[in-house]
């Protein structure tokens, strides 16, 4: 019986990061990676973005396990949020699992989760319909793996992040023999990394990069501030080695970096002398030429942390005159504007900037010829380019067609596409809805497009608040409109605009009060429309308009002639002796009646203690 196979991307296609792919084989769902991405400029206030797994919630009983390729945030970052909803086992290499545990332990909902399983390139797991095995790849973090799902119809390969480097050290080396054996056994489809597909130039070897870092440290007289992704263990090792050879000490910044370095040390993935690291307090005892500051920032993202250093917003470490900021990470193209702004800030602060990518092609991802080599080794029937924006996926497809692969055997997917293999044919089936889930503070998924749109409007045009008090029964405006503006115009310099706006508000409110069919929603909408039209005519801006309508005399109740209105005064006590409406005055000495009806606190205050008598007899 032939297996029915579905491949569904939940992220990582037509975007940077957020890698997550599901392979459904005969009803069993195998999750490949569970990553996040950092927000781009238009996602105001958003911390990170993770995949939307509404489809997986509906099919949670069919999820077999999660398989991780490496320990970067784009592969493991969403795991804590995923495990808070899906209690399934997680498989990965020793280093990957160690980093995943750090992320999961930071999430209160899953801090007690402990269904992790450490595997390596020799591990093979038989799930019945699918046998899962792994193969070593070269990336910027040790023990990076590709994943092989063996089915009755052939193998489905997920490369993860990879490149080929002949000078790679143990722990980073690609197993070429294993890739050749997989190709000989027959590959149905490969999901292959496309992040560097449009680059025709060969990647620099890591040995060359290490020599460049050492040379930079050697010829600088001032401090060197290294901007690096916290989980880029290979680059951190190169920085440590270069610092040791040039007589410098390294100061780590951020809890994320310290946790990752400590974990890598315990696993033997990082090595350096005990006296290499110094604290911020010890920096004053060193000359600038002896200092390296390793900056990664929150969640391992260095660029924004460097901006804070340039703007003197860090508590202990800021950019000083003569500092060199050495950017050893390769930001995505979406960050080009942010990186350019950061460079400008650094020069304003008196520092200089050097990026490793200015001189060397330092990507951790396969360039065009590497991608073609992977395809020649695996010999897949179908190709699914992943991990990159559309132009990168398209460049990967073109590279495959240069090898003779038919265009109809290459599928450039979007999130939610369902690629189905049945009866010997691969094709697109009916898709599912997959969107992004925004993480803002502790909120998960409570920020949608409408909220983001409002944030953008507030950022661009500001807010305009109009407060009006009305008496609906008398059909009149009790108090003149009070207008407050933030981020729109300077009120004191635009008095005429404010006065005319107040007149428009007053007119719109009065028209609604005079209408027999009064409606609160219609009143507020009317104010918004009239005011928005006027403000756009005058300023060509569209601020967020918030009309606040308050009503007085809401609880007024008429009283009949027979009943006196209830007040806060003390209620007279009726007695059988008095039939008159008025209460007769009492003698000042007679306090019995008053005392009976005084509040308890007054009763205690005015109570006279009885005299104590002593019997002398």
C-alpha positions as semicolon CSV with decimal commas, in nm:
position;residue;x (nm);y (nm);z (nm)
1;X;0,000;0,000;0,000
2;X;0,145;0,336;-0,105
3;X;0,183;0,605;0,160
4;X;-0,007;0,931;0,135
5;X;0,229;1,218;0,210
6;X;0,161;1,587;0,277
7;X;0,420;1,863;0,325
8;X;0,291;2,180;0,495
9;X;0,507;2,487;0,570
10;X;0,396;2,687;0,876
11;X;0,677;2,939;0,830
12;X;1,017;2,980;0,671
13;X;0,891;3,029;0,315
14;X;0,884;3,373;0,152
15;X;1,025;3,519;0,475
16;X;1,340;3,522;0,688
17;X;1,335;3,286;0,988
18;X;1,041;3,120;1,164
19;X;1,126;2,778;1,020
20;X;0,858;2,517;1,084
21;X;0,744;2,241;0,851
22;X;0,504;1,951;0,899
23;X;0,532;1,624;0,708
24;X;0,213;1,414;0,728
25;X;0,268;1,047;0,644
26;X;-0,043;0,826;0,664
27;X;-0,195;1,054;0,929
28;X;0,112;1,090;1,150
29;X;0,245;1,448;1,166
30;X;0,622;1,500;1,200
31;X;0,727;1,857;1,294
32;X;1,061;1,976;1,153
33;X;1,200;2,271;1,355
34;X;0,994;2,520;1,555
35;X;1,148;2,864;1,512
36;X;1,067;3,232;1,545
37;X;1,167;3,547;1,362
38;X;1,247;3,894;1,486
39;X;1,002;4,166;1,380
40;X;1,062;4,401;1,093
41;X;1,013;4,776;1,121
42;X;0,638;4,781;1,052
43;X;0,561;4,545;1,341
44;X;0,551;4,821;1,602
45;X;0,600;4,703;1,959
46;X;0,620;4,334;1,866
47;X;0,898;4,136;2,035
48;X;0,901;3,823;1,817
49;X;0,680;3,644;1,563
50;X;0,603;3,272;1,580
51;X;0,405;3,039;1,350
52;X;0,030;3,001;1,373
53;X;-0,060;2,641;1,451
54;X;-0,441;2,651;1,448
55;X;-0,438;2,352;1,209
56;X;-0,219;2,156;1,449
57;X;-0,458;2,229;1,738
58;X;-0,732;2,057;1,541
59;X;-0,503;1,760;1,479
60;X;-0,299;1,754;1,800
61;X;-0,359;1,382;1,857
62;X;-0,180;1,303;1,529
63;X;0,146;1,486;1,612
64;X;0,427;1,232;1,653
65;X;0,719;1,450;1,766
66;X;0,929;1,761;1,701
67;X;1,271;1,718;1,536
68;X;1,525;2,004;1,563
69;X;1,815;2,065;1,326
70;X;2,021;2,316;1,529
71;X;2,008;2,560;1,820
72;X;1,949;2,899;1,657
73;X;1,633;3,097;1,733
74;X;1,499;3,047;1,380
75;X;1,487;2,673;1,454
76;X;1,405;2,646;1,827
77;X;1,276;2,990;1,934
78;X;0,903;2,908;1,921
79;X;0,942;2,577;2,105
80;X;0,838;2,709;2,452
81;X;0,510;2,842;2,310
82;X;0,452;2,522;2,112
83;X;0,508;2,293;2,409
84;X;0,266;2,498;2,620
85;X;-0,008;2,364;2,389
86;X;0,128;2,032;2,260
87;X;0,277;1,772;2,491
88;X;0,495;1,581;2,244
89;X;0,856;1,455;2,256
90;X;1,140;1,671;2,120
91;X;1,450;1,525;1,946
92;X;1,779;1,702;1,876
93;X;2,155;1,688;1,918
94;X;2,313;1,741;2,260
95;X;2,395;2,109;2,196
96;X;2,058;2,179;2,037
97;X;1,866;2,022;2,324
98;X;2,078;2,210;2,581
99;X;1,990;2,544;2,417
100;X;1,625;2,441;2,379
101;X;1,611;2,367;2,752
102;X;1,731;2,720;2,829
103;X;1,445;2,867;2,623
104;X;1,183;2,631;2,764
105;X;1,292;2,687;3,125
106;X;1,228;3,061;3,080
107;X;0,859;2,999;2,997
108;X;0,658;2,948;3,321
109;X;0,393;2,730;3,155
110;X;0,642;2,464;3,046
111;X;0,936;2,504;3,282
112;X;0,874;2,150;3,412
113;X;0,864;1,993;3,064
114;X;1,121;1,715;3,037
115;X;1,045;1,500;2,732
116;X;1,370;1,584;2,550
117;X;1,566;1,317;2,364
118;X;1,930;1,357;2,260
119;X;2,023;1,203;1,926
120;X;2,320;1,222;1,689
121;X;2,401;1,151;1,325
122;X;2,402;0,776;1,394
123;X;2,056;0,764;1,552
124;X;1,768;0,589;1,376
125;X;1,412;0,595;1,515
126;X;1,144;0,359;1,381
127;X;0,790;0,499;1,407
128;X;0,630;0,229;1,190
129;X;0,528;0,417;0,877
130;X;0,837;0,637;0,899
131;X;1,197;0,574;1,002
132;X;1,369;0,898;1,109
133;X;1,747;0,932;1,089
134;X;1,994;1,222;1,079
135;X;2,312;1,340;0,905
136;X;2,580;1,593;1,001
137;X;2,595;1,934;0,831
138;X;2,819;2,242;0,853
139;X;2,674;2,555;1,010
140;X;2,781;2,824;1,258
141;X;2,677;2,614;1,556
142;X;2,811;2,270;1,649
143;X;2,616;1,948;1,599
144;X;2,393;2,088;1,327
145;X;2,194;1,807;1,164
146;X;1,980;1,736;0,860
147;X;1,674;1,511;0,895
148;X;1,586;1,205;0,684
149;X;1,227;1,070;0,690
150;X;1,224;0,729;0,518
151;X;0,882;0,628;0,384
152;X;0,755;0,354;0,154
153;X;0,751;0,605;-0,133
154;X;1,107;0,726;-0,080
155;X;1,297;0,955;0,151
156;X;1,199;1,311;0,243
157;X;1,505;1,516;0,333
158;X;1,513;1,838;0,536
159;X;1,860;1,993;0,513
160;X;1,821;2,254;0,786
161;X;2,074;2,541;0,768
162;X;2,389;2,424;0,595
163;X;2,693;2,513;0,385
164;X;2,997;2,321;0,267
165;X;3,337;2,409;0,414
166;X;3,637;2,184;0,358
167;X;3,826;2,343;0,649
168;X;3,549;2,287;0,906
169;X;3,665;2,153;1,242
170;X;3,523;1,843;1,415
171;X;3,168;1,906;1,535
172;X;3,104;2,124;1,231
173;X;3,194;1,884;0,949
174;X;2,954;1,759;0,682
175;X;2,918;1,383;0,636
176;X;2,954;1,361;0,257
177;X;2,951;0,981;0,255
178;X;2,617;0,976;0,434
179;X;2,468;1,225;0,189
180;X;2,584;1,007;-0,101
181;X;2,430;0,696;0,058
182;X;2,098;0,875;0,108
183;X;2,100;0,977;-0,257
184;X;2,169;0,622;-0,370
185;X;1,871;0,493;-0,168
186;X;1,631;0,723;-0,354
187;X;1,505;1,065;-0,242
188;X;1,145;1,159;-0,312
189;X;1,169;1,525;-0,209
190;X;1,417;1,760;-0,044
191;X;1,334;2,069;0,160
192;X;1,652;2,270;0,111
193;X;1,797;2,590;0,264
194;X;1,774;2,889;0,026
195;X;1,889;3,176;0,254
196;X;2,199;3,250;0,042
197;X;2,080;3,117;-0,294
198;X;2,119;3,437;-0,496
199;X;2,486;3,473;-0,399
200;X;2,709;3,345;-0,681
201;X;3,033;3,396;-0,483
202;X;3,190;3,121;-0,280
203;X;3,167;3,147;0,100
204;X;3,488;3,230;0,281
205;X;3,620;2,940;0,485
206;X;3,592;2,966;0,861
207;X;3,972;2,949;0,883
208;X;3,993;3,267;0,672
209;X;3,731;3,437;0,888
210;X;3,922;3,346;1,206
211;X;4,241;3,498;1,064
212;X;4,052;3,818;0,971
213;X;3,915;3,856;1,325
214;X;4,261;3,809;1,476
215;X;4,410;4,066;1,237
216;X;4,139;4,319;1,330
217;X;4,209;4,277;1,702
218;X;4,585;4,305;1,647
219;X;4,585;4,637;1,461
220;X;4,334;4,827;1,677
221;X;4,460;5,045;1,962
222;X;4,120;5,105;2,125
223;X;3,843;4,884;2,254
224;X;3,673;4,642;2,015
225;X;3,297;4,594;2,058
226;X;3,198;4,273;1,880
227;X;2,833;4,246;1,771
228;X;2,745;3,879;1,747
229;X;2,441;3,649;1,764
230;X;2,451;3,478;2,103
231;X;2,398;3,127;1,966
232;X;2,670;3,159;1,699
233;X;2,908;2,936;1,894
234;X;3,161;2,914;1,612
235;X;3,199;3,294;1,590
236;X;3,225;3,325;1,970
237;X;3,506;3,067;1,973
238;X;3,688;3,262;1,702
239;X;3,654;3,584;1,906
240;X;3,790;3,410;2,217
241;X;4,084;3,265;2,023
242;X;4,169;3,601;1,861
243;X;4,148;3,783;2,196
244;X;4,382;3,531;2,361
245;X;4,639;3,558;2,079
246;X;4,638;3,941;2,084
247;X;4,654;3,982;2,464
248;X;4,298;4,106;2,512
249;X;4,034;4,020;2,772
250;X;3,668;3,956;2,687
251;X;3,371;4,107;2,870
252;X;3,037;3,932;2,810
253;X;2,714;4,133;2,810
254;X;2,365;4,000;2,866
255;X;2,226;3,702;3,051
256;X;2,143;3,523;2,725
257;X;2,506;3,518;2,618
258;X;2,635;3,410;2,959
259;X;2,386;3,122;2,974
260;X;2,480;3,002;2,625
261;X;2,855;3,033;2,690
262;X;2,826;2,844;3,018
263;X;2,622;2,570;2,850
264;X;2,868;2,537;2,562
265;X;3,159;2,521;2,808
266;X;2,996;2,240;3,007
267;X;2,942;2,042;2,686
268;X;3,296;2,104;2,568
269;X;3,186;2,306;2,264
270;X;3,377;2,618;2,377
271;X;3,733;2,625;2,509
272;X;3,936;2,916;2,653
273;X;4,162;3,001;2,945
274;X;4,000;3,080;3,279
275;X;4,151;3,430;3,298
276;X;4,021;3,537;2,952
277;X;3,683;3,664;3,076
278;X;3,648;3,980;3,286
279;X;3,354;4,161;3,443
280;X;3,244;4,518;3,368
281;X;3,393;4,629;3,702
282;X;3,737;4,500;3,597
283;X;3,743;4,697;3,270
284;X;3,867;5,012;3,447
285;X;4,187;4,826;3,537
286;X;4,265;4,752;3,169
287;X;4,385;4,977;2,889
288;X;4,151;5,016;2,587
289;X;4,388;4,807;2,373
290;X;4,331;4,511;2,607
291;X;3,951;4,506;2,592
292;X;3,699;4,315;2,379
293;X;3,330;4,365;2,462
294;X;3,108;4,088;2,324
295;X;2,759;4,233;2,276
296;X;2,457;4,024;2,180
297;X;2,158;4,212;2,323
298;X;1,818;4,082;2,422
299;X;1,734;3,735;2,287
300;X;2,075;3,726;2,119
301;X;1,997;4,003;1,867
302;X;2,294;4,249;1,869
303;X;2,192;4,544;1,650
304;X;1,944;4,711;1,886
305;X;2,183;4,662;2,178
306;X;2,455;4,841;1,980
307;X;2,209;5,126;1,916
308;X;2,154;5,165;2,290
309;X;2,530;5,170;2,348
310;X;2,571;5,440;2,083
311;X;2,292;5,648;2,241
312;X;2,449;5,618;2,589
313;X;2,150;5,421;2,718
314;X;2,338;5,126;2,864
315;X;2,409;5,130;3,236
316;X;2,774;5,020;3,229
317;X;2,896;5,000;2,869
318;X;2,853;5,268;2,605
319;X;3,038;5,356;2,285
320;X;3,343;5,572;2,358
321;X;3,576;5,781;2,144
322;X;3,810;5,547;1,959
323;X;3,597;5,231;1,991
324;X;3,563;4,993;1,696
325;X;3,224;4,823;1,661
326;X;3,295;4,498;1,476
327;X;2,977;4,345;1,331
328;X;3,051;3,973;1,292
329;X;2,692;3,870;1,220
330;X;2,531;3,896;0,878
331;X;2,193;4,071;0,919
332;X;1,911;3,989;0,679
333;X;1,828;4,225;0,393
334;X;1,518;4,337;0,585
335;X;1,756;4,487;0,844
336;X;1,962;4,690;0,593
337;X;1,800;5,022;0,691
338;X;1,836;4,950;1,061
339;X;2,203;4,856;1,020
340;X;2,270;5,179;0,823
341;X;2,106;5,383;1,100
342;X;2,313;5,197;1,360
343;X;2,636;5,275;1,176
344;X;2,544;5,645;1,177
345;X;2,474;5,638;1,552
346;X;2,812;5,476;1,621
347;X;3,004;5,743;1,428
348;X;2,809;6,017;1,607
349;X;2,918;5,860;1,939
350;X;3,284;5,879;1,835
351;X;3,332;5,518;1,731
352;X;3,407;5,341;1,404
353;X;3,233;5,050;1,234
354;X;3,362;4,745;1,055
355;X;3,148;4,457;0,934
356;X;3,297;4,119;0,858
357;X;3,067;4,098;0,555
358;X;3,231;4,413;0,406
359;X;3,545;4,214;0,328
360;X;3,441;3,848;0,331
361;X;3,144;3,643;0,220
362;X;3,083;3,511;0,570
363;X;2,738;3,357;0,543
364;X;2,656;3,039;0,732
365;X;2,426;2,931;0,447
366;X;2,499;2,757;0,118
367;X;2,565;2,971;-0,188
368;X;2,451;2,872;-0,537
369;X;2,719;2,607;-0,610
370;X;2,679;2,452;-0,265
371;X;2,306;2,414;-0,328
372;X;2,376;2,245;-0,660
373;X;2,627;2,012;-0,493
374;X;2,363;1,910;-0,236
375;X;2,117;1,834;-0,516
376;X;2,378;1,627;-0,703
377;X;2,452;1,426;-0,389
378;X;2,086;1,363;-0,296
379;X;1,940;1,332;-0,650
380;X;1,581;1,418;-0,540
381;X;1,278;1,371;-0,762
382;X;1,117;1,691;-0,626
383;X;1,262;2,009;-0,476
384;X;1,095;2,240;-0,223
385;X;1,310;2,551;-0,169
386;X;1,264;2,685;0,185
387;X;1,418;2,935;0,430
388;X;1,418;3,266;0,247
389;X;1,218;3,538;0,079
390;X;1,055;3,467;-0,258
391;X;1,348;3,591;-0,469
392;X;1,579;3,351;-0,281
393;X;1,344;3,057;-0,330
394;X;1,324;3,148;-0,699
395;X;1,705;3,170;-0,726
396;X;1,728;2,820;-0,574
397;X;1,474;2,693;-0,827
398;X;1,677;2,842;-1,114
399;X;1,994;2,678;-0,979
400;X;1,814;2,342;-0,976
401;X;1,690;2,386;-1,334
402;X;2,050;2,448;-1,443
403;X;2,115;2,088;-1,331
404;X;1,832;1,965;-1,552
405;X;1,555;1,934;-1,293
406;X;1,213;1,991;-1,459
407;X;1,037;2,311;-1,356
408;X;0,718;2,120;-1,269
409;X;0,916;1,919;-1,011
410;X;1,006;2,235;-0,816
411;X;0,749;2,385;-0,577
412;X;0,785;2,735;-0,434
413;X;0,535;2,720;-0,150
414;X;0,363;2,979;0,065
415;X;0,258;2,934;0,428
416;X;-0,042;2,702;0,446
417;X;0,012;2,539;0,107
418;X;-0,038;2,163;0,121
419;X;0,194;1,972;-0,110
420;X;0,046;1,625;-0,155
421;X;0,205;1,308;-0,292
422;X;-0,039;1,033;-0,391
423;X;-0,051;0,773;-0,667
424;X;0,300;0,855;-0,780
425;X;0,238;1,227;-0,837
426;X;0,328;1,538;-0,636
427;X;0,097;1,839;-0,654
428;X;-0,067;2,120;-0,458
429;X;-0,382;2,023;-0,272
430;X;-0,633;2,234;-0,083
431;X;-0,445;2,473;0,145
432;X;-0,504;2,568;0,506
433;X;-0,513;2,907;0,678
434;X;-0,177;2,991;0,836
435;X;-0,099;3,341;0,964
436;X;0,159;3,489;1,201
437;X;0,128;3,492;1,579
438;X;0,266;3,807;1,740
439;X;0,436;3,803;2,079
440;X;0,410;4,137;2,261
441;X;0,536;4,122;2,620
442;X;0,349;3,835;2,786
443;X;0,070;3,841;2,528
444;X;0,071;3,555;2,278
445;X;-0,145;3,603;1,970
446;X;-0,352;3,890;2,114
447;X;-0,200;4,138;1,866
448;X;-0,355;4,127;1,521
449;X;-0,349;4,334;1,203
450;X;-0,603;4,584;1,337
451;X;-0,393;4,657;1,646
452;X;-0,079;4,693;1,433
453;X;-0,262;4,924;1,195
454;X;-0,373;5,143;1,487
455;X;-0,018;5,151;1,621
456;X;0,109;5,262;1,283
457;X;-0,153;5,537;1,260
458;X;-0,066;5,653;1,611
459;X;0,303;5,655;1,519
460;X;0,244;5,843;1,193
461;X;-0,040;6,089;1,270
462;X;-0,098;6,087;1,648
463;X;-0,420;6,096;1,847
464;X;-0,697;6,356;1,885
465;X;-0,929;6,329;2,188
466;X;-1,251;6,533;2,221
467;X;-1,445;6,531;2,550
468;X;-1,803;6,666;2,553
469;X;-2,058;6,675;2,838
470;X;-2,428;6,670;2,745
471;X;-2,770;6,668;2,910
472;X;-2,977;6,439;2,690
473;X;-3,311;6,523;2,853
474;X;-3,265;6,895;2,807
475;X;-3,102;6,834;2,465
476;X;-2,814;7,065;2,530
477;X;-2,438;7,067;2,565
478;X;-2,350;7,134;2,927
479;X;-1,976;7,204;2,888
480;X;-1,773;7,317;2,589
481;X;-1,567;7,046;2,418
482;X;-1,224;6,989;2,569
483;X;-0,964;6,886;2,316
484;X;-0,640;6,699;2,382
485;X;-0,388;6,614;2,111
486;X;-0,075;6,396;2,125
487;X;0,162;6,344;1,834
488;X;-0,066;6,537;1,595
489;X;-0,002;6,912;1,616
490;X;0,133;7,148;1,878
491;X;-0,186;7,279;2,039
492;X;-0,058;7,623;2,149
493;X;0,061;7,703;1,797
494;X;-0,268;7,590;1,635
495;X;-0,535;7,766;1,841
496;X;-0,750;7,845;1,536
497;X;-0,749;7,476;1,437
498;X;-0,856;7,375;1,786
499;X;-1,131;7,637;1,806
500;X;-1,275;7,540;1,469
501;X;-1,257;7,173;1,569
502;X;-1,451;7,253;1,886
503;X;-1,721;7,426;1,676
504;X;-1,748;7,121;1,448
505;X;-1,779;6,890;1,748
506;X;-2,041;7,114;1,910
507;X;-2,245;7,126;1,589
508;X;-2,230;6,749;1,532
509;X;-2,331;6,675;1,892
510;X;-2,618;6,924;1,890
511;X;-2,756;6,782;1,563
512;X;-2,770;6,439;1,725
513;X;-2,932;6,574;2,041
514;X;-3,206;6,738;1,832
515;X;-3,273;6,411;1,654
516;X;-3,566;6,218;1,803
517;X;-3,394;5,883;1,735
518;X;-3,087;5,946;1,948
519;X;-2,814;5,680;1,923
520;X;-2,478;5,683;2,106
521;X;-2,293;5,494;1,832
522;X;-2,424;5,727;1,563
523;X;-2,327;6,032;1,771
524;X;-1,964;5,921;1,810
525;X;-1,936;5,816;1,446
526;X;-2,079;6,151;1,335
527;X;-1,820;6,338;1,541
528;X;-1,540;6,122;1,397
529;X;-1,647;6,171;1,035
530;X;-1,694;6,549;1,053
531;X;-1,375;6,601;1,251
532;X;-1,165;6,364;1,037
533;X;-1,275;6,538;0,718
534;X;-1,187;6,883;0,857
535;X;-0,850;6,782;1,005
536;X;-0,740;6,612;0,683
537;X;-0,834;6,923;0,483
538;X;-0,625;7,142;0,712
539;X;-0,325;6,918;0,784
540;X;-0,335;6,623;0,540
541;X;-0,307;6,392;0,840
542;X;-0,549;6,136;0,976
543;X;-0,502;6,108;1,352
544;X;-0,689;5,853;1,562
545;X;-0,998;6,043;1,680
546;X;-1,148;5,943;2,016
547;X;-1,474;6,121;2,102
548;X;-1,558;6,089;2,473
549;X;-1,922;6,178;2,545
550;X;-2,028;6,218;2,908
551;X;-2,387;6,258;3,024
552;X;-2,516;6,441;3,331
553;X;-2,852;6,405;3,505
554;X;-2,869;6,036;3,416
555;X;-3,021;5,913;3,743
556;X;-3,257;6,203;3,824
557;X;-3,590;6,078;3,964
558;X;-3,900;6,291;4,013
559;X;-4,061;6,283;4,360
560;X;-4,432;6,312;4,428
561;X;-4,575;6,577;4,663
562;X;-4,653;6,313;4,926
563;X;-4,297;6,178;4,930
564;X;-3,997;6,374;5,037
565;X;-3,680;6,317;4,842
566;X;-3,431;6,085;5,007
567;X;-3,126;6,275;5,126
568;X;-2,811;6,196;5,310
569;X;-2,948;6,362;5,625
570;X;-3,059;6,169;5,929
571;X;-3,416;6,034;5,902
572;X;-3,651;6,165;6,178
573;X;-3,786;5,899;6,413
574;X;-4,165;5,883;6,429
575;X;-4,322;5,827;6,771
576;X;-4,680;5,754;6,868
577;X;-4,696;6,076;7,070
578;X;-4,624;6,302;6,778
579;X;-4,869;6,317;6,487
580;X;-4,744;6,651;6,369
581;X;-4,512;6,666;6,070
582;X;-4,263;6,873;6,262
583;X;-4,056;6,722;6,539
584;X;-4,092;6,907;6,874
585;X;-3,775;7,052;7,018
586;X;-3,629;6,866;7,306
587;X;-3,461;6,986;7,615
588;X;-3,087;7,013;7,578
589;X;-3,040;6,794;7,883
590;X;-3,252;6,516;7,737
591;X;-3,003;6,329;7,521
592;X;-3,166;5,986;7,529
593;X;-3,335;6,013;7,188
594;X;-3,035;6,165;7,017
595;X;-2,798;5,913;7,159
596;X;-3,011;5,631;7,029
597;X;-2,978;5,756;6,672
598;X;-2,624;5,889;6,665
599;X;-2,362;5,701;6,463
600;X;-2,167;5,448;6,663
601;X;-1,849;5,653;6,655
602;X;-2,032;5,956;6,802
603;X;-2,200;5,742;7,063
604;X;-1,863;5,628;7,190
605;X;-1,722;5,976;7,182
606;X;-2,005;6,133;7,387
607;X;-2,068;5,855;7,633
608;X;-2,009;5,980;7,991
609;X;-1,854;5,726;8,226
610;X;-2,065;5,642;8,530
611;X;-1,919;5,751;8,864
612;X;-1,775;5,471;9,072
613;X;-1,940;5,434;9,413
614;X;-1,792;5,262;9,714
615;X;-1,998;5,107;9,990
616;X;-1,846;5,227;10,313
617;X;-2,076;5,028;10,535
